[in-house]
Amino acid sequence: MKRPEYRYRYWAKRELRSRDSTEVRHALDEWTRKLDSSDSRFRHHQIEAIWAYRWIGETKTDLLRELLACENRHARAAATQQLRYWHQEMPDAARLLRSAANDANAMVRMEAIIAASYIGSRDAFDAAIDVLNHPHGKHLTYAITSSLGSAALRQYWQDEPDGRIASILKSASQIDTLREPTPSGRDAQFDSQKDIARVDISCMPERMLYTKTVFTVRPGQPTKLVFTNPDATDHNLLILKPGAVEAVGMAANEMARDPKNANSDFIPTSQTDLILHASPMIGPTRKSRIHVLRFNAPATPGIYPYLCTFPGHWVVMRGDMIVATSDEHAERLLAERTPEAQYEWQVADFVDVVVPKDETSVMRGMQAFMKARCNQCHSVAGHGENIGADISQIGKKYQGSALLQHIIEPSREIAEQYRNYQITTVDGKVLSGMIVKQSPAEIELMPNLLTPTTTITIKRSDIESQVASRTSSMPTGLLNVLDQEEVTALLAYLQHGYEVPEHLKHAH
Ligand code: HEC
């Protein structure tokens, strides 16, 4: 029973079942008692014993209790599963089930909700629905939906006056929006090609980053790119011709100026010749959270960037599709890429910074501001949009390294008025945005910084949870493309600003 191979352990248990059960029980008790608790597989062996007891129709509830509370998550999960068979002999089964439903490990919580559907009692139901208070990913959600939807448990919630479970199940079923749509005949045919490359790219929640920032395909290779977005913000994915990031990104920014485009897919029509493939915006406010791109990779080897063109996102949310004839070729292409100097600036590098004031420095700083793409979200010399905070007078508030700290570590201190909140409503909707107004009865949320006039009013009684985001909407690492002199110049520009001479103002 200690063998690593499953089949040996299976044969052993089968053999034990054919023997006299009292005799086997005593032998098992003895075997279990003698197990070495310092053995790394100790918990595994104990679980094996539990299974053997079950096979011979015996129970060993004290051992099961020990395993339910032990430090090994696999053992806790297996023990929780066992509750479905032995709960009748355990008067505290509901309490044990509740503790499993609140386990730190999702696998254990999953076993708890499944066990409840086998036990089928009111107590088990009440205990196991605690899983709903914890995060549940795809698999757990599936288990929750099938368990609560089972005939055994359905009776406990279907007539609930508040319809809470019904609405939770409904919102859980929305996880289906992450499932690939059934392919059309033509798509299925495309997918069945033998040499197809499958690429999965998702969006990291709250990070404004893709889960994959580089992938390689062969020239002309059929490629199926499955793009998903579980984030609370909408994103798209555009694949571009080499070197086209800036032109397409800035064009998307330009689109953003027009409020009419606030809900568009941010695919700039002025740059279609630079765009090879584009997904629509997908995410919580859109029709879908998944989009599949099917295409043949370009015939010409090279580095084809992909990015999310939502204004401000494209500066950071990017990756590269490498088209190469072999892996070595791909590495060579990456190595040949004109190296862009990268620094890892820390506030400590600038503690004694002396911020110059002369106009040359200020002008260099303004260029650095553009190079680091601060103009994405902050207006420059009165031009452009303030998607982020208005920093035109920031020099009055902070100077030198204190100012730099706000740029290098934006999440350390987030201006409260710009803090993002994630609100989950009782019917399962997730909304995210800045709170623009609040009263004891209501909260007014601005989901999109680009369209400040569009707000959503939510009744507090409809709110299930409200979580302050700890990350600033301002990205980190922006300064890493600047050298030391440029960073210093940037501070000069931020502190002193630049204004066109009075006599030119009329033309400005
Ligand atoms: C993607 C949008 C975005 C980009 C790009 C961006 N910021 Fe910000 N910035 C914000 C937002 C939103 C805030 C307000 C939230 C906060 O305080 O973190 C902010 C806040 C700030 C603040 C603090 C303001 C205050 O009153 O406390 C400073 C300073 C600042 N940004 C400077 C910069 C500089 C310099 C750059 C370029 C290196 C830059 N930002 C790039 C979005 C952006």
Boltz pocket constraint, residues with backbone or C-beta under 6 A from the ligand:
constraints:
  - pocket:
      binder: B
      contacts: [[A, 311], [A, 312], [A, 313], [A, 315], [A, 369], [A, 372], [A, 373], [A, 374], [A, 375], [A, 376], [A, 377], [A, 378], [A, 387], [A, 388], [A, 389], [A, 390], [A, 391], [A, 394], [A, 397], [A, 403], [A, 406], [A, 407], [A, 410], [A, 411], [A, 413], [A, 414], [A, 415], [A, 418], [A, 419], [A, 472], [A, 473], [A, 474], [A, 475], [A, 478], [A, 479]]
      max_distance: 6.0
